[in-house]
Amino acid sequence: MRLAYWMYEGTAHHGVGRIMNSMRNVHAVFHAPQGDDYVNTIFTMLERTPRFPAMTTSVVSGSDLARGTIRLPETLKQVEAKLHPELMVVVASCSTILLQENLEITAASAHVDADVLVYDANPYRMQENAAAEGLFTELVRRYATAQPLTEQPSVNIIGPASLGFHVRHDLTSLRRMLGTLGIQINVVAPWGATVDDLRKLPAAWLNIAPYRELGFRAAKYLEEQFGTPALWDAPIGVKPTLRWLNQLVETLNELGVARNATPIKLPPLTAFSLDGMSAPSSVPWFARTADMESFSGKRAFVFGDATHTVGMAKFLRDELGMPLCGAGTYLTKEAAWVREQLQGYVSDEQFIATDEFQTVAARIAALQPELICGTQMERHTARKHDLNCMVIAPPTHIENHLLAYRPFFGFDGADTIADEVYMTCTLGMEKHLIDLFGDAGLDEVSDTVEVGKPVPLTDSTVPNGATDAVEVTAAESALNPQSSGLIWLPDAEAMLKKVPFFVRGRVRGNVEKYAREHGINQISGDVLLTAKEHLGA
C-alpha cells in the first residue's frame, strides 16, 4: 500500500460499499474506528438517491481495546432489529484488520437470523475495484442456483453498481434497446438486485457484462458453472452499438434454435431513436459537418479505467476523426487488455499504464493535446495548463452524477459524447475572446508591478488579466518540466495571453525551448518575438 494524497481508486472499504449500497435488503457492517464511516458521507453526497446508504459502522474505540470488548455482535443485532436485512456483510477496515481478530467466530456469536458473510477485503492487498469485483463474485458464487431457462429469450445485465460512471443512464439506454428488440431482462445485478435475484441469474439465456472493472469475473463464473454465454463488449459509439446489437441478436437466435424459439429480427434503426422516427444518432451526420471536420487535426489524450479508455479512444478516432497522441489506464492489472484493444490506435510509446497521477500530468504537460479525456485528476492538470478536458471515467465529481439522462452507452450515448467533446473544445473560445478583446474594463490592473520581478499568481498584479504563473514553483516544475528554471517577464506574459488558449501551451513550450538553446533565463517580449520569428510561427 502506497501513501499518496491523490489516488485513482478508492479504498477496499469503498469498493465493498459500492456493492452493498447497490443491492436491496442487504447491509454492510464495517468493523472500524470512529472516522472510517466517511464512506456513508461519500454515497450520500454523490449518489443522489433518496435512500440512505446501506452501511453501518461498528465502532472500535480505544477503551474497547483496553477492556478487550468488541461491539460487533451487538451492532449486528441492532441492524437486524431495525432493518431486517436478508444478508449482512462484515468487513474490517485498514485499522482494525491489524488486530487480527477472528470475525467469523465473533459474528456467529450474534445469533442473528440473516445470512452473515465476513468478507476479507484486505486494504493492504486490494483497492476499490478489486474489492467490489471480489465481493460481487463471491455473492454470485454463494447464491446462484441451477434452474431452467426462461421461456422467452432473456438476458442478465451484470456490472452496474452504485457510484459507477453514468451507470444509471447506461442502464436506461440498455433497457431501451432491449425493449425495442422485445428481449426480456431477467436480472440486473448488483444494481437493484436482491439475494433472490442472484439465485435467478442462471435462468437467463445470455449475460451482458459490458464493464471490464465490475461483473467480468461473475459473468465468467456463470459461463463456466452454468453454461451461460456472455456479451462482453461495451456499446460505446455508433459503430460499436451496431456491432453489439447484431451480436446480441445473432447469439440469442443461435440459442433459440434448440428451443424452437421465434427468431429475433433487428428492426429499422429508427426504432431505436427517442421519437421512433428519426435516425438513432446524429453522430454520423454531425461528424461530416464543417464544425466537426475541424476536429480532424486536433490531438486527443485519453486516460481512465479500462472500459471507458478503450471506448473513448476508438470513438474519437473512428467516429470523430481525431488523432490520438496518447492513451492509457490507471488499472495496471488491465493494462495488457487495454493495450491489446488499442493496437493500431496508439503506439507502445504513446501508451501509458500507471496509477501515479504525477506521471500522467507530466505526460500531458509534454504533449499539450487539444483535448484530454480523463478523470477528475486529469481535469485539474488540464486547468493548470489551459487545456480542454472532459471527464470520461472515475474518479469523478458531482457533475458526473446527474439527475438528467446522460448515458455513454448506445446511440443515445454516442450523441452525449459527441456533444461533450464539441462543447469542451469550443466553449473555451469565450475565454480566448476575452483574452483578445478584454472584459469591458472589469479587470483590475495594478501599477505596482516591477519590471524584471517574478509575478505572483493573482489577477490584481498582472497586466491585462494575465493570470498564468510567472515564477515556477517546485510543484509546477514537477508537472511541467518545460518551464523549469525559466522566468517569464510581465510583457512576455501579456503577449502570450493574446495567443489562442488552445495552442498557447505549445507556443510557451517552443519559446522556452528556444530560450534554453540560446542560454536565456528570462523571457521578455523581445525574446518571445525573436523566438517566434526563428521558429517561423
N, C-alpha and C positions, 0 to 999 in steps of 0.2 A: 504494500500500500504506500503510495507516494503522497506526501503533503503538498498541496497546491492551493492557490487562492482562487483559481478558476478551473473547473473540470467539466468535461463534456457530458459525462454521465453522472447521475445521482448515485446515492449510496444503495447498498443492497436493501436496507431498510425501506428506502423509497420504492424500489422495484417491487417488493412484496406488497406495499400499499397500493400500487397501481392495479395489481390483480384483485386484491380483496375489495377495493373500492369499486371495481368494475362489476362484480357479481352481486346477486341478490340473496338475501337471507344467509349471509356468511359474515364473519367478523375476524379482524386481526387483533391480536393482543401482543403488544410489544413489551417484553421484559427489559426495562431500560430505566436509566436515571432520569430525574426531572430535567426537562430541556429537550430530550430526544422525541418529545411529542410534537416537534416542529413540523413533522410530515402532515399532520392534520391541517395546519395553517396553510401549507402549500396547496393542498387539494381544495380547501375551502375558497382560497383566493383565485385559483386558476381554473378549476373545473367548471364553475358557473352552472351547477346543477342544484336543484332545491334540496337534495338530500345531504345530511351531514356525513362526513367521511366515516366509513365502517371500520374505524380503528380506535383502540383504547390502549393507553399505556399503563402497565402495571409498574408503578414507580418503585425503584430500588433506592433507598436513602442510606446515608452513612450510618444512622442509628440502627437500621435493619441489619446492616453488615456487622455492626458491633455486637448485636444481640443474637446473630445467627438466625434471624427470622426471614421469611420470604412471603410476599403478598400475592404471588401468582394464583394459588388455588382460590383465594377469596375473590380476586378480580374475575376469574373465570365464572364463578358462581353468580357474581353481580351482573355480568354481561348476559348470562343465560336468563336470569330472572327478569331483566329489563327488556331484552331484545329477542329472546328465544331463537337464536340462530341455529341453522342445521349443522353448520360447521364453524369451528373456531381454529384459526391457525396461530400458533405461538411462535414468536421469533425473538431471539436475543439481539440486543444492539451491540455496537462495537465495544462499548464499555463493559457490559455485563457478560459478554462471551468470554472475557478474560477470567471470570470467576470459575469457569469450568464446572458449572452446576449441572446436575442431571435433570433437565427439564422434562424428560419423558416421565420419570417417576413422580416429579412434583405435580405435573399437570394431571396425571392419573389419580392423584390423591384428592383432586377436587370432586370426583364422582359426579360429573355433570352428564346430562342426557345427550347433549350434542356431540358429534364427532369432533375429536381434537387431534390436530396434526401439528407436531413440533417440527418446524422446517429449519434446517441448518443453513441459514443464509449467512455464511461466514463473511463479514465485511472486509476481512483481510485477504480473501481469496476471490471475491466477486464484487461486481458493481451492479448498477440498476438493471441493465438488460439481461445479464446472466441470471440474476436473482428472479426476475419476473418470468423469464422463459423457463427456468428450472422449476419454479413453483407451479406454474400452469401445467407443464408437462407432468409433474407429479400428481396433480389433481386429475388429469385425464387418465393416467395410468390407474389411479385409485378407483375411479368411478365408472369409466366407460364399460358398457356391458354388451356382449354379443346379442343381437336381435335381428329379426327380419328387416329387409329394406322397405322403405315406404312404397306404397302402391304407385304413386306418380313420381316422376323424376324430381329429386330434391338435392339440395346442397347444404353443407355447413359453411359458415364464414368464420374462419379461425384467425384470431390475432387482434381484432380491435379491442383496445383497452383504455382505461381511464388515463387522462393526461397524455394520450398519444397525439401525434401531429395531425390535426384536422380529421381525426378518425370518425367522429360523429357524422361529419359531412361526407366522408368517403363511404361510410356505411349506407347513407341515404342514396348516394349515387349507385352503389352496387345493388341495393334493393330495387331501384327504379329500373335498371337494366334487366335484372332477373324477372321482375314483374312483367316487363314488356315481352319477354320470351315465354312467360307462363310457367316459370320454374319455381317450385316451392322452396322456401328456406326452412330447413329442419331445425337448426340451432345456430345462433350467433354466440360465440364464446371467445374470451371471457366476458365481453361487454353484455350486461343484462342477463347473464346466464345464472341458473340455479344449479345446485348439485344434481337435481333430477335431469336437467338439460344435459349435463355432462354424461349421464348414463345413456341418453338417447343419441349421442354422437354417431355410433356405428350404424344407425338406421339410414343415414344419408347415402346417396349414390356417389357423391363427389365432395371433396373438401376444397374450398377456395382459401388458400393461405398466401396472401399477397405480401405479407411483411416478413422480411428476412430476419428481423430482430425479435419478433414475438409470434409464436404459433408454428414456426417451422418444425421444431422438434416434436411437438404434439401431433402435427399432421403426419410426420414421418412414422410415429408410433402407430397411429390409426391405420396407415397404409400397411405396415409390417404385420400388425396384430390382427386386423380385421379385413384387410384387402381393399380398403377404401382408397381409390386413386386421388391424386391432388393436382390442382392447378396452381402453380407456384408464382406465375408472373404477376406483376403489378400493372394494371392498365393505366399507365401514366402517358398521356398523349393520344392523339387521334389514331395514328397507325398502330401503336401497341393495343389500344382498345379494340380496334377492328380484329386484330390477330387474336386477342383474348376472347372475344365473342365467338369467333369461328372455332377456336379450340374448345371452348365450353360446349357449344352445340355438337361438335363432332364427337367429343368424349362421351357425352350423355347419350347420344344416339347409338354409339357403339355398345354401351352398357345396356341400352334398351332393347337391342336385338334379341338377347336371350330371354327377355321378359315380354316380348311381343308388344312393346310399348309403341304408341304413336310417335313417329319421328318429329323432332322439334325443327321448325323451319325458321330461318333468320328473316324477319320481316323487313320491309323497306326501311332504310336508315332514318327516314323522317319520323318513324315511330318512336325513336329514342330521344327526340327533341322535347323541349319543355312544352311546346304547344301541339306536338304531334303532327305538324305540317311542314316545319322548316328543316333545314339541314341540322343535324345533331350538334355540330360545332362550326363556329365561324373561323377557326384557325386556318384551314387550307386557303380560304379566300383572303383572310387578313394578311397571311404571310406573303401574298403576292402584291399587296398594296405598296404605294411609294413609301409610306411611313415605315413599314416593316422591312422593305428591301434595304433601307439604310442601315439595318442591323447586321447585314451580311458581313460587314468588315469589323464589327465590334467584338472584341475578345471577351470570353467569359471564363470565370474560375468557379468550379463547383466543389463544395466540401460539406460533408454531413454524415448522416448514418449511411447504411448500405443501400436500403431500398430507395430513398429519395435522391441520393447522389447519382445512382445509375439512371433512374427515371428522368431526372432533370437534365443530365448531361446529354442523353440521347434526344430529348425533346428539343433542347436548344439548337443542337446541330442539325438534326434530321428534319425538324419542322419549322424552325425559325431561321435556319441558315447561319447561326452564329458560330464562329470557330472557337474551339476550346484551347486555352493556354495552360490549363492545369485542372486536375480533379483529384479527389481523394476522400478518405474516410477516417474518422477517429475510432472506429470499431476495428481495431487491429486484427482481431480474430476473423473478421470477414474480409480482410484486405485482399486475400487471394481471389475470392469470388468477385469482388468489385473490380479488381484489375483485369480479370478474365472478361467480365462483361463489357469493359470499356476498351478492349483491344480494338485498334482502328480509330478510336476517338481521341485518345491521348497516348503519348509515348511513355515508355518506362521512366524517362527523365522528368516528364511532366506529372507523373502520378506521385501522390504523397499519402502515406499512411502513418499517422501519429496521433496521440491523444494529448499532445502538448500544444496549447493554443499559441504559445510564443513562436513555435516553428511555423505554424500556418500563417501567423501575422507577418513574419519575415518574408515568407514566400509571396504573400500578397503585395507587400511593400516593394519587392523586387520586380514583380510582374506588372503592377499598375493596370489591372484589367478594367475594361469599361463596365463590366457587370460582375458582381460577386453574388453567387447563390450559396448561402451558408447557414450557419446557426446564429443565435443571438450574439455569440462572441465575435463572429466574423463581421457582424453589423457594427460592433464597437470599433474594430480595426478599420472598417471602411470609413466611418465618420472621421477617424483621425487623419486619413489620407484623402479626404474629399472624394471618395469613390462611391459608386452606386451599389447598393446591396439589398437583396430580398432574402427573407428567412425561408428556408425550404426543409428544415429538419430540426429536431430538438437538439440542444436546449432552446427553449422558446421564451416568448414574452406574452403578456396578457392579450396582445393584439392577434396572437395565433390561436386563441381560444374564443372564437367569435360566436355570437348568437345567430348571425346570419348564415346562409348556406354558401360556403366557400370550399368546395371539395377540390382535391387534387386528382382523384380517380375518375376515369370515364371521360365521355365527351364534355360533360359539364366542367370537369376538372381541367381539361385542355384549355377551355376558354378562360377559366380562372387564372391559370398560369400565364397565358399569353397576355392577359390584361395586366397582371402583376409585373411581368417583365417590361412591358411597354411603359407603364406608369413609373416604374422605378428608374428607367433610363431617361425618360423625357421630362418628368415633372421638375427635375433638378435644373431645367432651363430657367425657372423662375429665379433661382439663386444666381445664375450666370447673368441674367438681365439686370438684376440689382447691382452686381459687380460692375457691369458696363455703364449703366446709366444712373447709378446712385439710388438713394431711397428717399428722395424728396426732402432732404435736409434733416431727417430724423436721426442721422448718425451723429454721435458726439465725437468731436475731434479735439485732441489735446494739443496744446502748443509747447508742451514741456519735453518732447522727445529730443534727445541729443543725438546728433549725427555720430555714427560710429559706435553707439551704445546698443547692446542687445535689447530687443523689445520684448517685454513680457507678454503673456497670452491674455490680454484684456482688450476689449473693444475701445476703451477710453484712451488708450495710449498709442494706438496705431492709426496713422493717417488713412483716410478713405475707407475705414471699416475693415482694414486688412487684419484678420484675426489669427492667421497662421503663426505658430510659434517661430521665433527667430533664433532663440538660443536653444540648442538641442540638449535635452536632459538625458540622464543615463538611461531612463526607461525608453525614451524615444530612440536613442541610438540602438538599443537592443532590437526594437521593432522595425527601424528603418535605417539600416547601416549606410544607405546612400548619403544621409545627412551628417554623419559622424564627423566632428571636427571642423565644420564649416559654419560661418556666421553670415546670415542674410541681413543686409542693412535695410533700413526702412524704405528708401527709394526703390530698391530692387523688389522688396515685398509688394509695394504698391503696384509696380509694373506687372509683377507676376499675377496679381489679382485680376488683371484685365485679360488674362488668358482664359479661355473657356474652361470651366471647372473639370470637365470630363477628360481633358488632356493636360491639365495643369501639373499633375503628378509626374507625368512623363517629361514635361518641359523642365520641371525642377530637377529631376534626375539627370537629364542631359547637361544642364548648366553646371551642376555640381561635378559631374564627370569632367567637363572642360576645365573647371577651376582646379581640380586636383591635378590634372595632367599638366597644368601650367603653374603649379605651385602657388595658387591664390587661396588665401584663408578667409578673406572677407568678400562677399559677393555684393557689389554695388550695382546701380542701374547701368553704368557704363560697361561693367563686366557682363551683365546679362545681355546687353545689346551686341557686344563683341562675340559672345558665345553663340548668340542667335545667328549672326552673320556667318560665323565659322561653320556652324552646323547646317547652314542653308535652310533654317526653319522659317 
